Amino acid sequence: MSCKALLAMAGVVALAATSPSAQQTSVPPADTASPVALSPEKQAVIRDHVKRFNPPAADLNEPARVGMVVPPETDLLVLPEDRTTEVPTVTSYSYLVAGDVIAIVEPDSRKVIQLIKR
């Protein structure tokens, strides 16, 4: 076998070893989009805020449930600020009042991520 043929074969083997199929990993990608549940302390702040300001109840035409998408015509309210928030992302959530629950909503997707009893 000639020197050129050996070099060509070595190149093919090297390329095959670095192809994506040869470098499979067993580690799944991290899911960073998961919503963060509000702490009991933050839930208490929200309950107190709702009692104090008594915002109007949203008309959802169905009971609020985790995972439901809130219609775009339904107004979302801003969560109250407090000094005990440990996770900065929780203040980016919104909420609405529906019946006997306070629904915590992720504003970009408008999905309900948590329900708090009033």
C-alpha positions as CSV (number, residue, x, y, z in Angstrom):
1,M,0.0,0.0,0.0
2,S,1.3,3.4,-0.9
3,C,2.1,6.2,1.6
4,K,-0.8,8.3,0.1
5,A,-3.3,5.5,0.6
6,L,-2.2,5.0,4.2
7,L,-2.5,8.7,4.9
8,A,-6.0,8.8,3.3
9,M,-7.1,5.8,5.4
10,A,-5.8,7.5,8.5
11,G,-7.7,10.6,7.7
12,V,-11.0,8.7,7.2
13,V,-10.5,6.9,10.6
14,A,-9.7,10.2,12.3
15,L,-12.9,11.8,10.8
16,A,-15.0,8.9,11.8
17,A,-13.7,9.0,15.4
18,T,-14.7,12.7,15.7
19,S,-18.1,12.5,14.1
20,P,-21.2,13.2,16.3
21,S,-22.3,9.6,16.1
22,A,-19.0,8.4,17.5
23,Q,-19.2,10.9,20.4
24,Q,-22.5,10.0,22.0
25,T,-23.0,11.2,25.5
26,S,-25.4,9.8,28.1
27,V,-25.9,13.1,29.9
28,P,-29.2,14.7,29.0
29,P,-29.3,18.5,28.6
30,A,-30.2,20.5,31.7
31,D,-33.8,21.8,31.8
32,T,-33.4,25.4,32.8
33,A,-36.9,26.5,31.8
34,S,-38.7,24.8,34.8
35,P,-40.7,27.2,36.8
36,V,-39.6,27.7,40.4
37,A,-42.3,27.0,43.0
38,L,-42.9,29.9,45.4
39,S,-41.8,29.4,49.0
40,P,-44.4,29.3,51.8
41,E,-43.1,32.7,52.9
42,K,-43.7,34.2,49.4
43,Q,-47.1,32.6,49.3
44,A,-48.0,34.3,52.6
45,V,-47.0,37.7,51.2
46,I,-49.2,37.1,48.1
47,R,-52.2,36.0,50.3
48,D,-51.8,39.1,52.4
49,H,-51.5,41.3,49.4
50,V,-54.7,39.9,47.8
51,K,-56.6,40.3,51.1
52,R,-55.4,43.9,51.5
53,F,-56.0,45.1,47.9
54,N,-58.8,42.7,46.9
55,P,-58.1,42.6,43.1
56,P,-61.0,41.7,40.8
57,A,-61.5,38.0,40.0
58,A,-60.6,36.9,36.5
59,D,-63.3,35.3,34.4
60,L,-61.6,32.2,33.0
61,N,-64.8,30.3,32.0
62,E,-63.2,27.2,33.8
63,P,-61.6,26.5,37.1
64,A,-57.9,27.6,37.3
65,R,-55.5,24.6,37.2
66,V,-51.7,24.2,36.9
67,G,-50.7,24.0,33.3
68,M,-53.6,25.9,31.8
69,V,-52.9,28.8,29.5
70,V,-54.5,32.0,30.5
71,P,-56.3,33.7,27.6
72,P,-54.5,36.9,26.3
73,E,-57.6,39.1,27.1
74,T,-57.3,38.2,30.8
75,D,-55.3,40.8,32.7
76,L,-52.3,39.5,34.8
77,L,-51.3,41.3,38.0
78,V,-47.8,41.9,39.2
79,L,-46.6,40.0,42.2
80,P,-45.9,42.1,45.3
81,E,-42.2,42.8,46.1
82,D,-40.8,41.6,49.4
83,R,-37.5,41.4,51.1
84,T,-37.6,37.6,51.6
85,T,-37.4,36.6,48.0
86,E,-34.5,34.1,47.7
87,V,-34.9,33.3,44.0
88,P,-34.9,36.5,41.8
89,T,-36.9,34.9,39.0
90,V,-40.0,34.5,41.2
91,T,-40.7,38.2,41.0
92,S,-41.0,38.0,37.3
93,Y,-44.2,35.9,37.6
94,S,-47.7,37.4,37.5
95,Y,-50.9,36.3,39.2
96,L,-54.6,36.4,38.9
97,V,-57.4,35.6,41.3
98,A,-60.0,33.0,40.2
99,G,-62.6,31.8,42.7
100,D,-60.9,30.6,45.9
101,V,-57.4,30.4,44.5
102,I,-54.6,32.7,43.5
103,A,-53.0,31.4,40.2
104,I,-49.3,32.1,39.7
105,V,-48.7,32.7,36.0
106,E,-45.5,32.6,33.9
107,P,-46.1,35.8,31.9
108,D,-44.3,34.8,28.6
109,S,-46.1,31.5,28.1
110,R,-49.2,32.7,30.2
111,K,-49.2,29.2,31.8
112,V,-50.4,28.7,35.4
113,I,-47.5,27.2,37.3
114,Q,-48.9,27.2,40.9
115,L,-52.1,27.6,42.8
116,I,-52.3,29.1,46.2
117,K,-55.5,28.8,48.4
118,R,-56.9,32.2,49.3
